Amino acid sequence: MTQSNYSLAPVEEIIADMRAGKMVILVDEEDRENEGDLVLAADHVSAEAINFMAKYGRGLICLTLRRERCEQLNLPLMVRDNTAALGTNFTVSIEAAEGVTTGISAADRAHTIRVAVAPDAKPRDIVMPGHIFPLMAQAGGVLVRSGHTEAGCDLAELAGCSPTSVICEIMKDDGTMARLPDLIEFAKEHGLKIGTIVDLIHYR
C-alpha cells in the first residue's frame, strides 16, 4: 500500500476508536512538526498501552490536560517564559503519591495517569517531579492551536471521555522521526488508524 492509495481515516472513525479504548495515530501539518503521535484517551490507559508507546512509539510519553485540570492539581508550568518554537506548554513532571515504586515502569506510569485524571483528583494525590510529563492545552483546543496537545484533549472529549489523553511521538528504528509514509506502514503493522489534525479542525 502506498501513500497515494492509502485512505486516512475520517474524524468520526478516529473518535469511535478512541471511545472504544483504542490507540490512534494523529499527524499534524508538514509545515509544523510534520510528526505522527500515538494518541489514547487517558481514561483508557493501561500498563500495556504505556508499554506499547515506549516500545514502538519511542518518543516522550506525555499527558495532555486542559487548564482546569492543571489548576485542579496545582500543576505549575515548567517555565514562566515559554521560548519553545511551537509553544508546547509543559508543566512540572508528576508521579502518583501512592501506589508506585520507581515510577518509570509501564504499570507505574499508567497508575500515575489514572490518578491524575480521576474526577476527584487532588493536589495531594501527586508528587513533583516524576516520570509523567503533563502538557497544558490552550483554551479553545485545535481552533486556537493546531497541536497534538489540543487535539488529544479535543478527541477524547468528542469520544465521550474526560478531555485528557496520553500521547507519544513515533520514531523510526534509527531514531529519526517517522513521516507519513513511515506512519502508514506503522499503522498497517499494528492495525491502527491515522487521522489528521487538519481534519479535526474542520470537524470542530
Secondary structure, DSSP 8 states (H G I E B T S, - for coil): --GGG-----HHHHHHHHHTT--EEEE--TTTT--EEEEEEGGG--HHHHHHIIIIIBS--EEEE-HHHHHHTT--BS-SS---TT---BB--EEESSS-SSS-SHHHHHHHHHHHHSTT--GGGEEEEEEEEEEE--TTGGGT--SHHHHHHHHHHHTTS-S-EEEEEBB-TTSSB--HHHHHHHHHHHT--EEEHHHHHHH-
